[in-house]
Amino acid sequence: MMIPKMNHREITKKYSELLNKAEFATGRKEVVGLLKKAAKLKSQIEINY
């Protein structure tokens, strides 16, 4: 997944939205997918800042 250029605030907002969706997700695959996307965003935050 190629992450478009986003600033720190946008990445943080998207990260928290993904974690919130994962909290209320029903299926295992759905939860795993959302957590993987969140992990990629978190690594993007750590790399850039």
Secondary structure, DSSP 8 states (H G I E B T S, - for coil): -------HHHHHHHHHHHHHHHHH--SHHHHHHHHHHHHHHHHHHHHH-
